[in-house]
Amino acid sequence: MMVIGLTGNFGTGKTTVSGILAELGAVIIEADKLGHELLQPNSQAYQEVVAAFGKAILKPNQEIERHKLGQLVFTNATALAQLNHIMHPEMYKMAQERIELYRKQGNKGVVLEAALLIEAGWAPLVDQIWVTVAPEAVIVNRLKSQRGLDKGQVLARLYSQMPSEEKIKQADVIIDTDCQLAELKTKVAKLWQELQAKLENM
C-alpha cells in the first residue's frame, strides 16, 4: 500500500486535489476531521484547549467555536504553538491507527491530507509527500470568493504557515493548482496512474 502525504498552504487547493484522488479510488484521511473528532466536548484535548484559551471560544452548546479559536491562534505564534502542542501528538496517533486499519483492509492507496504534515513531523507516516502550490495573488482571490475572507485575514493565515518554498524542498511531487479544474484533474490522474503502475511492479 502507498501512503501519500498531501500538504500545501492555506488556499493552495489541497482539498480539491484530495477530492480528485478520492474519485480515482484513494482512501482519504483528513487531518482537519481528526481534529474535529479530537475536540468532542469533554474529551481530554477539549478540556486542555478550553483551559488554555478560555470559555470565550465555546458556543452556547459548549462545543468549541473553531472560527473563534482560529482567530486567536492565526495572529499569535505562541498561541498557535500551544494549540499544536495539545493537538498534534494525539492526531498523529489517530492517523497512524487509520493507516494501519486501511492497510489491513487491503487498500492500494491512502492519502493523508494535512496542512501541517511537514511542520508537525508527520512525514514518517507517509511514503511520498505531495505539495500543492499556487501564487499568493491567486490564493487571496480564491479565499475572498470562497470563504469571504479579506486580504489581511488570508495573509495572516498564510504567513503563520511554513513558506511553500520550504515545503517544496521536501516534496516528492509538486502540484501547481493555478489552472482550470479539468487540467488539474488530468494532472492528478496521471500522477495517480503512475503510482498505481509503480505499485504493480513492486
Buried (B, 14 or more C-beta within 10 A) or exposed (E): BBBBBBBBBBBBBBBBBBBBBEEBEBBBBBBBEBBEEBBEEEEEBBEBBBEBBEEEBBEEEEBBEBEBBBBBBBBEEEBBEBBBEBBBEBBBEBBBEBBEEBEEEEBBBBBBBBBBBBBBEBBEBBBBBBBBBBEBEBBBBBBBEEEEBEEEBBBBBBEBBBEBEEBEEBBEBBBBBBBEEEEBBEBBBEBBEEBBEEEEEE
